[in-house]
């Protein structure tokens, strides 16, 4: 299944999952011309990174290794899932929050 749109935006999609800086770089890579595949993954990655910072602030209040490890596992699963789907050239939202990320960041094209 060779999708030329996915192949054209694959680099930006993969870069987006490597730190928040990678997401910003991917956004500018995808600036002209806009690629819908890359835009999808940029929105997913941005959501994962923002979730990391927001939940991380909340988790830091608790002094429990179980909460901390659960948080890290959750973020890693989301990130790895998104990265794998980008590498495979698929547009599958990450579990639990992916559909919401697409709605919340719909202005990112």
C-alpha positions in Angstrom: 0.0 0.0 0.0 2.0 2.9 -1.3 0.2 6.1 -0.5 2.0 9.1 -2.1 0.5 11.6 0.3 1.7 9.6 3.3 5.2 9.1 1.8 5.5 12.8 1.1 4.7 13.7 4.7 6.3 10.8 6.5 9.5 12.7 7.5 7.6 15.5 9.2 5.2 13.0 10.8 8.1 11.0 12.3 10.0 14.1 13.5 7.0 15.4 15.3 7.1 12.6 17.9 10.7 13.5 19.0 10.2 16.1 21.8 8.2 19.3 21.6 11.0 20.8 19.6 10.6 18.1 17.0 6.9 18.9 16.8 7.7 22.6 16.2 10.2 21.7 13.5 7.7 19.3 11.9 5.2 22.1 11.8 7.5 24.3 9.8 8.6 21.4 7.6 4.9 20.9 6.8 4.3 24.7 6.3 4.5 24.7 2.5 3.0 22.6 0.9 0.6 21.4 3.5 0.4 17.6 3.8 -2.7 16.1 5.5 -0.8 13.1 6.7 1.9 15.1 8.4 -0.7 17.5 9.8 -2.5 14.6 11.4 0.6 13.3 13.1 1.7 16.8 14.1 -1.6 17.3 15.9 -1.3 13.9 17.6 2.3 14.6 18.7 1.4 18.0 20.0 -1.4 16.5 22.1 1.0 13.9 23.5 3.6 16.5 24.4 1.1 18.8 26.0 -0.5 15.9 27.9 3.0 15.0 29.2 3.5 18.5 30.6 0.1 19.0 32.0 -0.2 15.5 33.6 3.4 15.7 34.7 2.7 18.8 36.7 -0.3 17.1 38.3 1.7 13.8 39.0 4.5 15.8 40.6 2.2 16.7 43.4 2.0 13.1 44.5 4.9 11.3 46.1 4.1 7.9 44.8 6.2 5.8 42.6 3.1 3.9 41.4 1.5 7.1 40.0 4.8 8.2 38.5 5.5 4.9 36.7 1.9 4.7 35.5 2.3 8.2 34.1 5.5 7.4 32.3 4.1 4.1 30.9 1.0 6.0 29.6 3.0 8.7 27.9 5.4 6.1 26.4 2.6 3.9 25.0 1.0 7.0 23.4 4.3 8.2 21.9 5.4 4.8 20.6 2.0 4.0 19.2 1.9 7.3 17.3 5.5 6.9 16.1 4.8 3.4 14.8 1.7 4.5 12.9 3.6 7.3 11.3 6.4 5.0 10.2 3.8 2.6 8.8 2.1 5.4 6.9 -1.2 5.1 8.7 -3.5 7.7 10.2 -4.7 6.1 13.4 -5.4 8.3 16.4 -3.6 7.4 19.6 -5.7 5.5 22.2 -8.0 7.4 24.6 -7.1 11.0 23.5 -6.3 10.9 19.8 -9.8 11.9 18.6 -9.8 14.8 21.0 -6.4 15.9 19.9 -7.7 16.1 16.3 -10.6 18.3 17.4 -8.7 20.5 19.8 -5.9 21.2 17.4 -8.0 21.3 14.2 -6.5 24.7 13.3 -3.1 23.1 12.6 -3.1 22.2 9.0 
